[in-house]
Every structure is written in C-alpha cells, then in structure tokens.
C-alpha cells in the first residue's frame, strides 16, 4: 500500500525529527529500537533504512549496536552522526575519539555522490560549500572497504561517506534539523531517488483507509473515548464517529484546570454542533482537593494523571456493554511509551497509560501512526474547524503546570482570565497564528502596586510566546512592545488580584517552553 522507511534509533534527542522530515516528503516511516531482529526488518519490508544519531561511542564496551544482517539485505541505508559511525565500525572501518570536536554550525566541501552533488549554499569566492549542523566528538578515521569520501572539512576529513554500489551512505552532520539548510533535500534524495519510495502518504488517503479499518475492527461494538477538547482526542472522536456513529460514547472530565470557559465550549461544540454522544463529569473539587499543598511539578503531573485514570475508570465502569477504549494517542507518545527512544528523559510525559489493563477493554488508537502536524491535516480533511485544529498546544495536566507551586481554585480563576485576555488580543492583532504557542503563567508571589490613590499587594503573571518549527527548540516571539504593554494594562485593569505582568524572553534551550 505504502512504501516505507525504517528508522533505527540509537538515542538521539532529535530522532523524531528524522521521521517528521520523511513524513513531510509524503513517505511513511516508523522509528524502532536499533537492535531489531532481521525477521522484524523483513516483515516490515522497508524501501530504505536510516540509522539515527546517539550519545554513545561505538568503541565503548557497552555501546548500542545494530544487527549486522541489515547490511546484507540489499536495502539502501543512510547513517546519521552515530549512525554513520556504527555503519563504518560494523563494516570494518575505524572510529576514534578526537580533541577537535564540532558542536553547531559547520561547513563541508567537496560534496559528491547521488546524495550530495549539487547541494550547495554558496561559494564565498572559493570552493562551493554546504552549511550543516554538527554534534560530535568521535569521527570516522578509516573508511570501510568499498566506501569513498563524499564530503569533508578541516576538522572532519570524512564528513560524509558512500558505497554507491550497495547504496550505503553516512553523514556526520544532522540533516534532520533546520540548521542544516539543505537537509530536507538530502533526505529527499535518499528517500525518493535512492530508496525509490513513492510519495503517496497523504491524510485524505489515510482517512478513508483508517475509517474503514475502524469499521472492520470494531463492528457493532460500543467504544468509550476520553474527550479532552484537544486536537488529538477531537480528531480521534470524529474519525470513530464517522465509522460507528452513536456506538461511540465520549466522556469529558472537567478537572477545573482547563482554559477560560473551555468546559462550556466543549459541551457546546461537540454535543450540540457535532452531535457526538458525550457525557460530562464535573470533577473540579476532586482535583483541587488532591492537589492541595503539592508544589513539586512532577508530583502535580502524576496526581493529575492518576486521578484522571481513577475518575475515568469509575465512570467507564458504569458502561458495562462497552468493548473498546479509544485514545487519541499519537506517534510521539507511542515512541516514548515503547521505549524505542534511548535518549535521556527531560521530564515525564503525561498520558493515560494503564487504562486498558484496569478496564479490561480492547484498545483502539486510530492516530497512533501520526505526528501532530499529520493529525491536524487529518482533522481538516474530516471537516473540523480550522480554529479548533490549529489551537496552540495545551499541556495534558492542564493549568496545574502553569501555576507555579501549589494549585488553588483562586489561582486558576486569575490565570484563566489573564490567559484569555492574552489570547483574545493575539487573535485581534493577527498574531496568534504567527506564534507557535502563547499562554500566561501564574507566579505565586505578590508585589506592591498603586491603583488610583491606593496601595495594592497582588499577584504576578508572566506572558510566554514562542516561535518554533518542531518544539524541540524555540525562540521568544518578537511581539511588538506596544502590544505587550497593552495586554499587560488590560490584565491589570480587568483581573482583580493581579497588579504586575512580565514577559518571558527565554529561549529553548536553556528554558523549556512550559515553566513546569
């Protein structure tokens, strides 16, 4: 049906970006652990294999290895960074450590082969070069038999290598990151021209196939779905509704940590206008009581996740004739939950794992093959409103991670109002779609202010707005200063209890996008 690329993960923090870039070429791909078996690879039947980067050294005793049989399957292979080094080492080359490390922007020269010839960014009155993003200390110092150098620079004489007879390629840099300006073209050449994949992975095609698959899988059984109002659960709900209609039962848990008036909007949009079979559970007080006195962000996340499971389980248990549990799980969740990504954990991921086991229901995850941008494209193809599909990301634990320290209902109310003003003004100024994510953060500190002739001693909120292509890195949104001051004045004047507004100018890294 679809030509496929297999990505073997060696623990790079940006392995998911490789998959995103391949999917953007309208070619299907999946990420799996680096040591998958030969039988698995043959069953998956990829047109090409990509070996990801990773933090290890190939010459270390406990390093991550690849199944050597992949080099005997007559499948084109591209190794990226550590992937190039493990390819070289496995096939008889030599990789060594070096004092001459490269981290960040670099230029490579003598670009040759079907992979690199003609990909240049300029010549600066000298030899044509390509701008790339390096992140390595180790390097290939001796080529395996059959390989030749296809790019180099002073610091890294073997910056890329190729055995074009076997269609094996290795690049020391990272073509998947936006800093490598021609990285997408490099990946296109490997996927389309060398691996000869057909670019037919599109969301309208996927929608028809997926809806029919749900019909075949579920039949006349009833399905329960936890509807949050977010993009993922919304698209999943509409897909399943198109497949089985009223046999889908959606449960919406109002945890009191949603955006301003969002609970009312969810009921109006999904029940009245979209006709979904929807049950609302008011659990605000239950969440507030369990979060009382808790200040640690990881603990707050776990409490919200645990409590959601308990409440959903309690309500779903009342529907004794349901056979399936549907979740809006998307592909990044699958990768993290399956443990295929061997990168270091920055903070825990919020999901509702554990529900299928406790409810004894079969699991239905119609979006589990898709990245977020693909979910949005699918939603549009299913007829969901553009404004709903392109809402900024909202954290799974809700506003509890945008309230620093303890969560109190009064803090939630203040934050909801301040955030609503910020978003309203972004939309009015046509800035909402020009930022990737924007929101307010409640700071549990008070400062002295003056209103009229009186002294105030009230709370502070921070405004956060970032621009990013992939949410792996982000820069502060350069909002007009007059706009920020206008929003600050509205918040201070209209939200009683807030007398100071600040603007967060931190990028990612070193900060994360969310404060907790």
N, C-alpha and C positions, 0 to 999 in steps of 0.2 A: 504493500500500500504506500508506505513512505520509505524513501532511502534514509538511512540512519548513520549518525556519527556516535562513536562510543568515546567518552572522556574518562580516563582513569585518573583518579585523584590521589595525589601524593601530599596533600595537606596545605596547599597554598591558600592564603586568605582570599584570593581572588579567583578560585577555580570556578565559582558560579558565573563569573563574568565571561569565561570561555563559552559556557553553554548559552548564555544570553546572546553573545555575538553570533554564534552558529544559528540559533533560532531566528535572529534578525535577518539571516540570509534565507529564511523560509525553508530551513532544513531541520528535521527533527534530530535531537540528540539527548543523551542521558549521561549523568555522572554516576560512576560506580567505583568501589574501592580498587586501589591499584593492583591488588593481588587476586583479582577474579580468575576463575579457572578457564582453561581452554574450552571446556564444554559450554560454559556460560557464553563465552565470546562467539562460539559457533552458532549457538541458539539465537543470540541477539542479532547476529548477521549484519555487522556494520559495514558500510562502504569505506570508512576510514576510522582511525583511532588517533586520539590526541592524548598525550601524556602531560599532565599538569606540572606546574612548579611545586615547590615544597621547601620546608625549612631545614632539611637534613643534609648531611654529606654522604655521597654514595660510597665512600671508602670507610665509613664508620661501621663497626661490627653490628649495631642494632638498627641499621638504616632500613628504610622502606624499599622493597624490591618489586620487580614486575615479573609476571610469569613469562619466562623466556620464549615460550611457544608462540607468543604473539608475532615474533619476527619471522615465523615460518609459515604464516597463514596467507601470504600473498595479499596482504591488506596494506594500503598506504598508511604511514604513521608520521605524525608530527609531534616532536618533543619540545616542550617549552621550559626553559630555565632548568630546573632539576630534571624535568622530563628529557631534555637533551642530554644531560649528564648521565642519567641512568641508561639511556639508549647507548651512549658511547661506551660506558663501562661494561654493560652486558654484552656488547658485540666485540669487545676486545680492545677498545681504546683506553686512554688513561685520563683520569680526572684528578687534579691536585688542588690543594689549598693555595692561597696567594695573599701576599700583603697588599697587592694592588686590587682593591675592591671597587665595585661600581654600584652605587645606590642612587637612582634618579636618572635625570636626563643624560643621554649619551648620543653620539653619532657613530654610525657604522658606514664603511666604504666597501668598494669592490663588490657590490650586490649583484649576484649572478643566480642562474638556475630558473626553472619554471616558477619557483616560489617567489623570488625576489627581483628578477631582472626587470628594469624599468620603473621600479618603485623608488622614487627619489623625492626629496623635499626641497632641494636646491643645490647650488654648487659653490656659493661664496667665492667665485673666481678661482675655484680649484676643483678637485675631483668631486663628482656628484656624491651625495650622501643621503642617508635616511635617518630621521630623528626617531629614537626609540627610548624605552624606559627599562633600565637595567635594575636588577636587585640580586646581586650575587657576590660571593667571595671566592668560592671554588670556580674552576673553569676546566674545560677540556683542553688538555695539552698535547695529546697524541690521538689522531683520528683512528677509528676502526678501519679495517680493510674495506675497500670499496667506496669510501667516503672522500669528499673533497671540500675545501673551504669555500663557502659561497658568500661570506661577509666577514669583515674584521675591523678592528680599530687598534690603537696603540696599546690600550690596557688589556684588550681581549683579542688576541690574534685569531682565535677561532670563535667568532661571534655567531656564526651560523655554519651549518654543515649539511651535506646532502649525499645520499647514494641514490641517484636518479634511476638507476636500473631497477632497484627494488622499491622506489617511491618512499624512501625514508628521509625525513628532514628533521633538523634540530635547530632551534634558535635560542640563544642565551638570554634574549630580552623577552618582554611580555607584550605580545601583540594585542591581547585582550583588553588592556587598559587604554583609556582615551589619550593618555600622554604619548603613546606611540601613534603618531598621526595617521600613518598608513596601515595600522594594524588590521583594520577591517578588510582592507583589500588583500592583505597577506592571507587572512583566514579564508576569504572568498576563493582565492586561488587554490588553496589546499582542498577546501570542501567541494567546490564546484568543478574546478578544472583538473585537479589531480585525483581526488577521490570520486569524481564524476557523479555527484549527488544531483538529483532533480529537485529543484526548489518548489515544492508543492505543499509545504506545511503552512496552511493558512487557516484562520479562525472560522470563516464561513464553512469551509470544508469540514473542519473538526466538529463544528456544532451539529451538523446533520448526522455525522457518524456517531458522536457521543450520545445524542438524544435517542437514537435507535438502539445503541448499546444498553442504555438505561432501561428502555422498554423490555429488551430481551432478558436482562439480568433480573429485574425486579418483578416483572409480570403484573399481577393484580395485588401484590403485597402492599402493605402500608409502610411508609417511610417517615421517620422523625428527623427533623433538622433544627439545629440551634441557630436561629437567625439573629445576628448582631446588628444589622443595619450597615455593616461594612461592605466593601466591594465583593470580597470573596464569597461570603455566605449569601449575598444577594444574587450573584450570578449563578451560584450552585442551585439556589432555590428556584430561580426562573427556569433553568435547564430541566430540573427534575419535574417541575410543574408542567412543562410542555410535554414531558414524557408520560406522566401518570396522573396529572390533574389533582383532584381532591384527595387522592390517596397519600399525598404529601401533607404532613402535619408539621408546621413550623412553631417552634417555641422560642419566644423572645423574653429573655431575662433582663429586666430593668434593674441594674445594680446600683443606680444612683451615681454612677461615675461616667456618665455619657456627656456629650456636648449639650449646650443650652437647648432645651425643648426637644431633644432628639427622640425621646421615648414617644412623645406625641406624634412626631413626624414619621417615625417608623410605622406606627399603627395606621396612620392616615394613608401613607404611600402604599404599603404592602397589602393591607387588608381591604381598604375601600377602593383604591385605584387600580391595584394589580390583581385583586381577587384571590390572594393567597389564603390558604387555610391556616390562620395564625392565632396562637394562644399567648397572651401576655402574662408574665409573672412579676409582680411588684416585690422586689427583694432588697430595696434600698436599705431599710433598717438593719436587715441581717448582715449586709456587707459592712455598714458603718460600725456596727457593734463588734464585728470580728477584727476590724482594722483599728479599733480604738487603742491608743497608746503605742502603736507599732510605728517605728521610724525608719528601720532598715529597708532600703528599696527592694532587695532580693526577697526579703520576708514578705513584704507587701504583695509582690508579684505572686508568690507561692500561695498566699492566703486567698487572693482573688481567684487563682486557678483552681485551688482545692474547693472553695465554696461554690464556684460555678458548677463543678462536677457534681457536688452533693445536691444542689438545688435542681439541676437538670435531671439527675438520676431520679430524684424524688418525683418530679412531675412526669417524666417519661414512663416511670413505673406504673402510672395510672392508665397508660395506654397499652393495655395488655395484648392487643391484637397487632401491634406493630412488629415488623420482622427486620427492619433495616434502620441503621443510624447513618444519616448523611452528614458530612462535614465539608466545609469549604477549604480543606487542606490544599495548598498549592505546592509546587515543586520544591522551592527552597525549604519548606517545612519537612518534606519527605527526605531531602538530603540530610538535614540536621538530625532528624529522628532516627534515620537508618544508620547514622554514624559513618557514612561514607566520607565525610569531610574530616580529615585528621588535623585540622588547624586548631590553634588554641582558642578556648572559649573566652569571649569578652564579657558577655552577660547572658543569663539564662533566657531561653526562648519561651514565650508564653503560648501554650496550646492546650488543647483539651484531651491530651493523651490519657488513656486508661478507661475512657467511657465504654468502648466496645466490650471489654472484658467484664466490667461490672454489670452491664445491662443485658449481656448475652444476646446482642443483636449483631447481625451481619453489617459490615462496614461498606458504605457507599461514598466514594470520594471522586466525583466527576471532574475535578480540576487538578488532580494530583500530578498531572503531566505538564502543567502550565506555570510559567513565570507570571509575575504581576502584570506586566505590560500585555501579555497574551490574554490574561483574564479580562482586562479592560477592553481589548479588541473584541473578545468573545461577547462581552456584555453588550457592546454597541450592536454587534451583529444579531443579538437576540432582541433588540429593541428597547433596552434600558436607557433612561435619560442620560444625556452627556454629563449633566451636572452631578448626577449620582455616581457615575462611573469614574469621574475624574476628581472626586474629592481628595483632599490631601490625606496621607496616611494617618491613622489614629491607632495608638497603642492598644494591644489586647487587654491589658489590665485597666485601661481607661485613664481617667484623670488622677488616679492614685499615684501615678508616676510623674505627674505634672504638678503635684503638690508635694513640695519637699518636706520631709519629716512626717509627722502624724497627719492622718486624714480626718477631718471633721466636716460635718454637713455644712457648717457656715463657710468653711474654706471652699468647698465645692461650689456653693452658690456664688461666691465672689468670683471665683475663677471662671465659671461658666459665663457670667455676664461680661467679664473683661474680654474673654476669648471671642465671644460672639461679636462684640464691637470691632475687634481687630479684623476678623474675617469679613464682616459686613463692609468695612471700609476698603479692604483689599479688593473685594469684588467691585465696589462702586468706582474705584480708581483703575480698574482693569489691570490689577497687579496680581490677583490670585493665581491666574494661570501662568504667570511669569515667575512664580516661586514654586519650588518643589514641595515644600512643607512649611507651614506657618502656624503658630499657636502661641498661647500665653502660658506662663509658668507662675504658680503661686509660691511666694517666698514667705515663710513663717517668721518674719521679723517685722518689727514696727519702726517707723521713723517719724520724726517730728515734722509737721507741716503747718501751713497757715491757710485758712479759708475764711474769707471775709476778715473780720477782726479777731477771729478766734484761733486758738491753737488746736491742732489735731495730732493724734498719735495713732496712726493707722498702718495698714499692711502695704507690702510692695509686690508688684507683679513685674515679671520680665517678659518682653516680647521676643520671639525667636522666629526667624525666617531664613531659610537656606535655599541654595540652588545646587542641584546635583543631577548627574545623568543616571547614576546607578545606586545611590545611597551608601556606597562603600566609602566614598569621600564626599565632602560637601564644603561649600564656601558660603559665607554670610551673604544674604541677599542685599544688594545695594539699593535699599529703598530710599526714596527722597527724604531728606531731613525734615522738610516741611510736612510731609505725610506722617512721619513718626511722631512729631510733636502734636499734630492734630489728633491722632489716635490717642496719644497719652492724655491730652486735655479732655477728650470725650470720656475716657475711662475714669479719670479722677473726678470729673463733674457728675457722672451718671451712676457710678458704682460706689455707694456709700460704704466706707470701710477700707478703701484704697486711696492713698494720697501720694503715691510715688510710682513711676513707671520707668523701667530701664530697658535698654535694647542690647541683646546678647550679640556680640560681634566675634564669637569664637568659631573657628572652622573645625571640620572633622577630617583627620585628627588635628589637634590633640583632644578636643572635646568629642563627645558623641552628639547626635542630633537631639535626642531626648535628654533631659537633665538627669533622669534616673533610669 
